[in-house]
């Protein structure tokens, strides 16, 4: 690992030197204020000393990715036989998606445990299955809808509209006992945690914007995300737009000083480093910097574009920290929301917000039980289904 010490009059200037020399993937190992010059101990000039490093493994990965991209620019021509074969398979991902859909429908038809349901019920269950809803909930939904179907009389369209309404009602009831709400503003410290790449900093800024703009509250930012200087700069940008202070902390003593600095503030929003939380060590590192027991509301941020198994592994790794509610991001980047329902019903932990883009503060919405059913059955149409 390449380690370099930088000295500059301000932190911003030191960061510029780090960025210019080591790039955006630089890791800040330590920073402190020093004094130099002066006469007889007087008129010393304050300087900022930063020790930074870059992991050569990251540079090697980037070089390898660049090499692979350059090799893929000019692919070798396919023999005529291979070309014809690829044409026969179908062009583009649309054909592949259609094949997968047909396989899912065939699988659903052949599953004996769903055969006992009316075809109108099976169509709804198939839609929910495609959304990723787990089998246990599907069977519960099927039994619930079957009971409702027996009480319905009328033409087929009325029957179908009634079943669709009942399906939404079932999903609402399934999560109705799980707490769903945004910020409570009952705790002074508001903390977001989660893996890298889920959008924690942007989400925190959206929450903070509500407190500043709508609630007229006095807030401050703390960031423990010192792993990459780009993350610090991003939060500082949001802090500048909201005209609020931000403190960067490296260890528990720094955190305690920041807490003291913000003692008269209404709320303090805390950003944390995005790391590979498959490794328990990173969660333990967080707990050495942040006092999670002190008047804190904690949100675990998960991306809906992630695999459900990965999300469950992340939740397991954070089990030592009291999670108040989940925030699910990147709703706009997927059309499958079943994992969200599976996770909250299994963990009995509710949802605070879902996010639908990068715009601050617009692309964030609170969630309630009614909206879960609407979301999962959005776009469902009997005419499009075929069982």
N, C-alpha and C positions, 0 to 999 in steps of 0.2 A: 504494500500500500504506500503510495506517494504522499508524504506529509510535509506541509509547508506552513511556516508562521508568517502572518501578515500584520503590519502595524500601520495604522492610518489615523487621521484626526477624528473621524466619525465611523460609526458602524456601517453606514451606507457606503462610504468610500472603501472600507475594508471588504465589504461584500462584493463590490464591483471588481476589486482585484482578484478575489477568489473566483468569481464567475469568469473573468477574462482568462485566468490561468488554467482553471480546472474544469470549467463548464458547469452546466446546470445540475449534474449528478454529484457535485461536491458534497462531502459530509463535514459539518462543523463539529469538531471534537471538543473545542473549548473556546471561550472568549472572556476577556477581562479588561478592565480599565487600568492603564499604567500611566506613570508620569515621567517625563524626561526633561533634561535641561534645568534651568533655574540657577539662581545664585544663593548660596548659603541656605538652601532649602526653600527659598521663596521663588515665586513666579514660575513654578514648574508648569509645563505644558501637558494637558491631559491628552492621552492617546488611547486608542482601542487596539488591543492585541487579539487576533483571531488565529487559532490553529485549525487548519482545514486539511482534508485528505480526499483522495479519490481512489476508489477500489478499481484496480486494473481489470478485475473480472467483468465490470460493467463495460469498460472500453473494448474488451475482447468480444463480449456479446454483440456490441454494436458493429464491430468490424465484421463479425461472422454474418450478421443480418445483412450488412451492406454487400458482402460477397455473394450471399445467396440471392439477393435481389438482382445483382448485376448478372448473375448466371441465368436468372429466369427471364431477363429482357429478351434474349435471342434464343429461344428454345430450338432444339433440334427438330428438323422437319419429320413429321410422322410418315411412316410407310403408308402406302395407299390402303393396305388392308386394315391397319390400325385406325386410319382416318374414317373409313367406312364404318368400322365397328363403333367408333365414338359417335358418329352420326346416328347409328341405329339406336344407341342408348338414349340419345336425346340431348339437346343443347340447353345449357344454362341450368340454374338451380330450380326453376319452375317445374321442370319434368320430374326432378328428384323429389320435390315436395309433394307433387301429385301422387307419385308412387307410394311415398310414406303414408299419405292420407288414405289411399286405397287399402294399404296393408293394415292400418289402424282400424278402418271400418270392417275389414274382413275379420280381424282379430276380435273386435267387439261383437260381431255377429256370432262368432263361434264360441264365445264365452257363455257357457251354460247358465251361469249364475244371473245373467241379465235376460235370458230368454223368457223368464216368467213375467217380465214386465210388458205392458202394452207398447206398441211401436212408437207412440207419441212420447212416452216416458223415455224409451231407449234413445230417441233422438236428442233429448235434453242431456241425458247421461253421457252420450257420446261427445257432445260439445264440451261438457265439463271435464271429461277425460282428456280431451285435446288441450284443455287449459292446464292440465297437470294436477287436477284434484286427485287425491289419493283414493284408493279402492274402498277403504272403510267409509269415507264420506259419501262416495258414490252409491254404495249399497244402502246407507241410511237415507240418502235422498230418494232412491228408487222406492223404498218401502213407504216413505212419507208421501210421495206422489201417488203411489198406488192406492193408499187409503183415501186421498183426496179425489182420485178419479172415480171411485165408487159412488161418491156423493154428487157428482156432476151430471147434469142432464142438459141436452140441447144439441145444436148442430156442431159438426166437427171443429169449425173455426172458434166457436165460443169455448169448446172443450180445450182446445190448444192454448187459447189466450189465458184461460183459467189455470192450466197447468204451468205455464210460464210464470205467471204471477206467484203460484204456489212454490215454484222452485226458488224464486228470489226470496220469498218469505222463509223458506227452509234455511237458506244460506245466512239470512239475517239472524234467525234464531240460533244458528250454530255458533255465532260469534258474539251474541248479545250480552253474554255474561263476562266478556273480556274487556277490560278498560280501553276505551278509544278516546283520545283527546290530545290536543297539541300541548304547548307549554302551559304548565299550571301557574307559573310565576310564584309558587309557594316557597321555592328554594332559591337561595341567592346565587348559587353556582350552577351553571348549565353546561354540561359536558357531552361531547360527541366522541364516540370511539368506533373503531371498525378497521377493516383491512385496507390496503392500498387500492386506489383507483375507484372507490365507490362514491366519491364526491363529498367528503366530510366538510372540507373547508367552505365550499360553496353553499352547502346546506346550512352550516352554522351562520354564515353571513345572511342567509334568507331569514333565519329565525331572529337574528339580532336586529335586522332591519325592521321587523314587526315591532320589536320592543322600543326601538328608537322613534320610528315614524308614526306608528299607530298609538303606542302606549305612552310616548313622550318620557321614556325612562332614561336614566343616566346609567350607561353601561361601559364596561371595559372588556378588552380581549386579552386572553392569555394563550400563548401557543407553546406547546412542548414539542412541536414538530420541527426539531432542529436537525433532523436527518438530512433534509435537502433544503438548500437556501431558496429554491423556487417556491416552496410551500410558505416560507416566512414572508416572502415578497408578496405572494398572493393575498395573505391575510392582511398585510399592511396596506395593500391597495384598497381592500374593502373597508378597513378601519379609516382610511383617509376619506373615502366617499361618505361614510357615516359620521365623520368628524369625532371619532372616539379613540382613546389611547389603546395601545397594544404593548404588552410586555412579553419578551421571549425568555423562557426559563429552561435551564439545563439540568437542574437537580432540585431536590426537595427544599433546600435552603432558599433557592431562587423563587420557588413557588410560594413559600411562606412570606417572603418579602413582597411579592406581587399582591398577595392576599391583603397584606397590611396596607399597601399603597391604595388598593381599591376598597378599603373598609367602609367608606361613605357612599359607595355606588349602590344603585338599586340591584343590579345583576352583573355577574361576570361570566362571559362566554368563553369556554375553554376548548381549544383545538388540540388534537393529539396526532402523533405520527402515524402514518399509514405504513404498516409493516406486514410481513408474512406471518400472520397470527396462527398459522398451523404450528408454529414453534411456541411453546408455552413461555419461553424465556422473554419474549417481547411483551407479553401481558404482565409478567412479573416486573419487567423494567418500568412499565407504566405506573405500577403501584408503588415504586420507589420515588416517583416524582410527584404524583398527584395524591392528595388525601381524599379518597373517594367517600369517606365516612362523614365528611364535614358539610352538612347543609347542601347536598348536591343532588341534582336531577340529571340522570345519565341516560343517553339515548345510544343504542347500537345501530349503526348505519349499515344496511345491506343493499346490494344491487340486485334488482330483479332479473338482470341478464346473467347472473351467476347460477350455477347448478344448485339444486336444492340440497344435495348432499354436502356441497361445500359450505353453504350457509349454515347448515346444522353443525358442521364441524367448527365453524367460527363461534357460534353460540356456545358450544361446549367449552371452547378454549377460554371464553370470557365468563365462565360460570362462577369464578371467585369474586366477580364484581356485580353489585346489585344493578340490574338493568331495569329501568322504569318502563320504557316502551321502545319499539323498533321504529326506525325510519327506513322506508323502502325507496330507493332512488332508481332513476332510469326507466320509469314506466313508459316513456315515449320510445324506448329502444327495444321493446318486446311486445308481443301480443299474447303472452302466456302469463297468467297471474295466479295460477293454482297453488304454486309453492308458497305464496304469501299466506293463503288461508291454511294450508297444511301446517306451516310453522307456528302460526299464532294459536291454532287449536291444540297443537301438541304441547307447546310451551306455556300456554295460558298467559302469554305476554302480549299486550295490545299494540296497536299502531298509533303513532303520533301524527306522522305525515307521510305522504308520498310526494315525490318530486317528478317533474315532467320536462325538465330542460335546464339550461344553464343561466337563464335570466334571473337576476336578483332585483327585487324580492318576489317577482311574479310566479315563478314556476314551482310553487309548493302549495300543497292542499292538505287540510286536516281530513281525517277519514272517520266515518261512523259506520255502524253495522248495516244501515240501509244501503250504503254505497258499495259494500262488498258484493252483494247480490247483483246490483246493476253492472258492476265492473266485470264480473265473471261471465255474465250472460249477455254482455254487450255484443251486438252484431249477430246474435243467434236468430236464425230464420228457418222455420220449418221447410219452406220451399227450397232452401239450399241444401237441406239434409237429405240423405237417401240411405235407408237401412233395409 
